[in-house]
Each structure stands twice: as C-alpha cells, then as structure tokens.
C-alpha cells in the first residue's frame, strides 16, 4: 500500500480567482486536452477548424501521445482548478491490455488522475469528470477550453472560441499593437478551394519560404498556432537556415492544406519572422484576468527548453516574486487590457523577453489559457512558508519505466518531507510484447536554493527515458 504523504494546500485556486471582482466561480467549467499532433484517442476528435501546428513533435505512437497530452499534461494544467468542474478526456487502454482482455475497471487513466488530485486537501480538489463521447458531452457550466476545440462550438463558452483562438495566434500578436518583438508576418494568399491543387500549394510554399530565405540571420521563425515551442525555429546562422528549408517545405505545405471555408476567417496560414533578441532573458508571467478585467499576478518563472526549443520545465524563486511583479507591471497591464477587450477572462500566461542592452520588454508569446507552470506560484505557502524551500522546479513531461508506486518508493523521504509533489501521472505499456509498464509524469520539486533544487532534479531526470529521435 502506498504511504500517506502530507496533503498539499495551495495558497489559492482558480475557484478563488474566478470569485474576484464579483465573479461567479460556479459559472465556469474547464475542458483540458493539450493538442496532440494527430488523433490519439477516440474521445477527442481531430480539429478541422481550430488548427494547431506541431512540426517539431517527436515521433511517438498514439498510445504515448494520449498519455502525454490527454493524461499527464491535462492533469498538470488542471492541478490548481479548485472545486470547479474539470473535464479530462478518456484515454484508450493500452493495446496490449485490449488484445489480452486485461482492461482495468475503472480505467487506469481515470484511477491515475484521481490519485493525482487526491494529494490536495479535500476542499481544493477539482470536480473531476471525463469525456468518453464528445457527441453526448453536456457541460455543467460555460466552458473555458484549453485549447479551443471544434466540437465545443456547439456549447456555451466563457469567450467565443474564435476570439480565443485569435488571441492564441502568433500572427495576431505580431499585428496587435502590443510591445511584441519586431517582426514580419508572411500571410497566406490561397483561397480554401485552391489548397487541393498541388501545383498551387507548391508555388505558395515557395513564395512564403522565399521571404524566409531572403531574411538575414539571426532571427526566429514561428508558425501561427503551435504549443510548447513545437513550431518555433531559431535561425542562428545561414547554415542552420539552409539546413531547415527541406523540412520547412513539407511543414508549410501541410499547414496550407489545412485551410478550409470554415477556418479561413481565422487566418490559420501564415509565418511570423521575429527579430532575434540576444541573451537568456525570457520569463513566463502567469496571470489571472478577472471578470472585470483586472490582472492578478500569479508568478514569474524561468522556463527551460531542450535543444530543439521545446518546453521541458520551469524554475521559480519565491523571494524574487515581488520584485518581478513590479518589474513587469506595465507589460501586465497592457496584456490584460488587450485580452479583456476581446472578451477573455481567466488564467493565462505571457512570455516576455528583455533586451539586455536597452532593458526593453518584448512580448514574444501570449498563452491565453492556463499554463503548465501556473500552479508553482500558489505553492509558495507549501514550499517557502511551511518548509523553508525558496525555489521550486517543475519537470514535465517526465517519462520513466515502472509505475507510480515504484517511483514514490524511490523518493519516499523527499515526498514525505513535502519536497516533491506529483501533479501529473499516467501509466502505459510498451515494448515489443507490450508488457513493459512506463509512466508519463509531472513533478514539482522544492529546494532551499537553486542548487539544492537542481540536485534533486538531477536525480529525478537520471531516471528519464531518452526522447526518440
């Protein structure tokens, strides 16, 4: 039997935040599913209107992507929901279990999700529900989706999904008038009826990429709708730019073909060339915009990207938060006014870079939805005030062999001390025979200082399976 670890109590939850400024926390439900690169589970139908690009997504099978996007990732993002309805998607059981008639009841993914949220004090646990069939889905309140999904168009949402999708667009950010990094938008020019003509698609692809070829390096190239850095390319020199062109030709053509009469008004086909800002000065601001439009600062974290620029984790210094809130105050006010003008309220993030030579702040991305490290700020009481741990570090996704019991046995002392919290966990089975149990997880680690946190991070990451190439 798994040991009983100390319960986790957040400083505040989304339920608390939705109640600010006379808001009604009982009038919102969250639907969360990190957009996978292809349909990976029957309960989540593919989008044809709200298109997301994932050109840098690793080559993984559907079972694994379901556990990354619909299991661990969705659980992680919903961790600080509080007692509001939280809808996750059911995940198909492992193929090995189906073939051998060993399907767990209740389904393993549901059991894993409940176990994640059971670490919270009872009054802060979400009202967890699962979507097994989108056709019969009946939300109990207007939906705040992450991200906008086609099938939700027939349901009430707290903000129009089309407006929400537009706020997530890197193209729209570049054209918004906000202090975004200087850049150029390369607009698509084909009509929906033309994207079935391969010759026209080929010419359009070359037209768009000719602008990229002509741009001197360094610069950053972005697809308009991508998540976790999967559509961002840093062109550091001419050699790296040239080497990526064959790959980009295929991905741009793929993007062009997603244009339809239904989504043409959303401008889903474009590329953004953004000025390269030197240094490592990107910070992720987690904010809550109240129903009245007032921004509430949640936290400011430093993000870690892998060699391909894909998000892998965040680190947060609790002692620095007050100073950082003041440092970014003007930018926060501008972001809040922009999104609220278009009807949005709720949790969101903004990635901000500071030019080290001038101190100018540039908004490089707007994540107008709950972010992966949103819960780190409200863990201040758990880590700093009750345990003297001034730094927290989020690892996600963490893929390891074995199940949660084995992981917790290895780190039992750290979890008993409250230094480690599991905020996402889902099991799968792989290998040639399908018998090997693996898990996809998210953990938050506390440390007295950066070095103390990173020592435990290193021990955890030593267990991680290598990412497929």
HELIX and SHEET records of a PDB file:
HELIX    1   1 UNK A   14  UNK A   18  1                                   5    
HELIX    2   2 UNK A   20  UNK A   22  5                                   3    
HELIX    3   3 UNK A   25  UNK A   27  5                                   3    
HELIX    4   4 UNK A   62  UNK A   65  1                                   4    
HELIX    5   5 UNK A   66  UNK A   72  3                                   7    
HELIX    6   6 UNK A   73  UNK A   77  1                                   5    
HELIX    7   7 UNK A   95  UNK A   99  1                                   5    
HELIX    8   8 UNK A  108  UNK A  117  1                                  10    
HELIX    9   9 UNK A  122  UNK A  124  5                                   3    
HELIX   10  10 UNK A  134  UNK A  136  5                                   3    
HELIX   11  11 UNK A  150  UNK A  154  5                                   5    
HELIX   12  12 UNK A  161  UNK A  168  1                                   8    
HELIX   13  13 UNK A  170  UNK A  174  1                                   5    
HELIX   14  14 UNK A  192  UNK A  194  5                                   3    
HELIX   15  15 UNK A  198  UNK A  214  1                                  17    
HELIX   16  16 UNK A  238  UNK A  257  1                                  20    
HELIX   17  17 UNK A  264  UNK A  266  5                                   3    
HELIX   18  18 UNK A  318  UNK A  320  5                                   3    
HELIX   19  19 UNK A  321  UNK A  327  1                                   7    
HELIX   20  20 UNK A  329  UNK A  341  1                                  13    
HELIX   21  21 UNK A  374  UNK A  379  5                                   6    
HELIX   22  22 UNK A  380  UNK A  380  1                                   1    
HELIX   23  23 UNK A  381  UNK A  385  3                                   5    
HELIX   24  24 UNK A  386  UNK A  387  1                                   2    
HELIX   25  25 UNK A  404  UNK A  410  1                                   7    
HELIX   26  26 UNK A  412  UNK A  416  1                                   5    
HELIX   27  27 UNK A  450  UNK A  461  1                                  12    
SHEET    1   A 4 UNK A 127  UNK A 131  0                                        
SHEET    2   A 4 UNK A  85  UNK A  89  1                                        
SHEET    3   A 4 UNK A  29  UNK A  32  1                                        
SHEET    4   A 4 UNK A 143  UNK A 146  1                                        
SHEET    1   B 4 UNK A 183  UNK A 187  0                                        
SHEET    2   B 4 UNK A 270  UNK A 275 -1                                        
SHEET    3   B 4 UNK A 219  UNK A 223 -1                                        
SHEET    4   B 4 UNK A 232  UNK A 235 -1                                        
SHEET    1   C 8 UNK A 361  UNK A 367  0                                        
SHEET    2   C 8 UNK A 346  UNK A 354 -1                                        
SHEET    3   C 8 UNK A 282  UNK A 289 -1                                        
SHEET    4   C 8 UNK A 295  UNK A 305 -1                                        
SHEET    5   C 8 UNK A 311  UNK A 317 -1                                        
SHEET    6   C 8 UNK A 391  UNK A 401 -1                                        
SHEET    7   C 8 UNK A 436  UNK A 447 -1                                        
SHEET    8   C 8 UNK A 420  UNK A 430 -1                                        
END                                                                             
